[in-house]
Amino acid sequence: MGHDVALGFVAAGVAVAVLSALGALAAGRDHYLRLHYVTPITSLAGPLVGIGLTIQNGWGLTSGEILLVVGLLAVSGPVAGAATGRLFAQADGTVRSEAPE
């Protein structure tokens, strides 16, 4: 039973990652639109795969490391996306390069 649940989580995470990648490809050359397709990978696909691997491995040091990496990805992914969006906006001249207000 645990193997089937783990496989379901991993399959869901992979499906989210593949659909996000296909959406980014379909978005064309608009880097703002493509940036929106990165967020589900870091905030949804990574944790789903990590939970699936943790269920499959059981509790232990390996599972702790997996959950640590997934937690760091979930926390740093949206921050990196926002910083990348601000960088794009500064390069386009949409916002000033000064500190945010």
C-alpha positions in Angstrom: 0.0 0.0 0.0 2.8 2.5 0.9 4.5 1.8 -2.4 1.4 2.7 -4.3 0.9 5.9 -2.3 4.5 6.9 -2.8 4.2 6.2 -6.6 1.1 8.3 -6.7 2.9 11.3 -5.1 5.9 10.9 -7.4 3.7 10.6 -10.5 1.8 13.7 -9.5 5.0 15.7 -9.0 6.4 14.6 -12.3 3.1 15.4 -14.0 3.2 18.9 -12.6 6.8 19.4 -13.7 6.1 18.1 -17.2 2.9 20.2 -17.6 4.8 23.3 -16.3 7.6 22.7 -18.8 5.2 22.3 -21.7 3.4 25.5 -20.6 6.6 27.4 -20.5 7.4 26.2 -24.0 4.0 27.2 -25.2 4.3 30.6 -23.7 6.8 31.7 -26.4 9.4 34.3 -25.8 7.6 36.3 -23.2 9.9 35.9 -20.2 7.4 37.3 -17.7 4.8 34.6 -18.7 7.4 31.8 -18.7 8.5 32.8 -15.2 5.0 32.0 -14.0 5.4 28.4 -15.1 8.5 27.9 -12.8 6.6 28.5 -9.6 4.5 25.2 -9.7 7.8 23.2 -10.1 9.4 24.7 -7.0 6.3 25.0 -4.8 4.3 21.9 -5.8 6.3 19.3 -7.9 9.3 19.3 -5.6 7.3 18.7 -2.4 5.2 16.0 -4.1 8.2 14.1 -5.2 9.9 14.6 -1.9 6.9 13.3 0.0 6.7 10.3 -2.3 10.4 9.5 -1.8 10.0 9.9 2.0 7.0 7.5 2.1 8.9 5.0 0.0 12.1 5.1 2.1 10.4 5.3 5.5 11.7 7.5 8.3 15.4 7.9 8.6 18.4 10.0 7.8 17.8 9.8 4.1 14.2 10.9 4.4 15.3 13.8 6.7 17.8 15.0 4.0 15.1 14.7 1.3 12.7 16.8 3.4 15.4 19.4 4.2 16.1 19.8 0.5 12.4 20.0 -0.4 11.8 22.5 2.4 14.7 24.7 1.2 13.4 24.5 -2.4 9.9 25.4 -1.3 11.1 28.4 0.6 13.7 29.7 -1.8 11.9 29.0 -5.0 9.3 31.8 -4.8 11.9 34.2 -3.5 14.2 33.4 -6.5 11.2 33.8 -8.9 10.3 37.2 -7.5 14.0 38.3 -7.7 14.2 37.1 -11.3 11.0 39.0 -12.2 12.3 42.2 -10.7 15.6 41.7 -12.6 13.6 41.4 -15.8 11.6 44.5 -15.0 14.7 46.5 -14.3 16.3 45.3 -17.6 13.1 46.4 -19.4 13.0 49.7 -17.7 9.6 49.0 -16.1 11.0 49.6 -12.6 13.9 51.6 -11.3 17.0 49.8 -10.2 16.9 51.4 -6.8 15.8 49.6 -3.7 12.1 48.7 -3.5 9.8 51.1 -1.7 
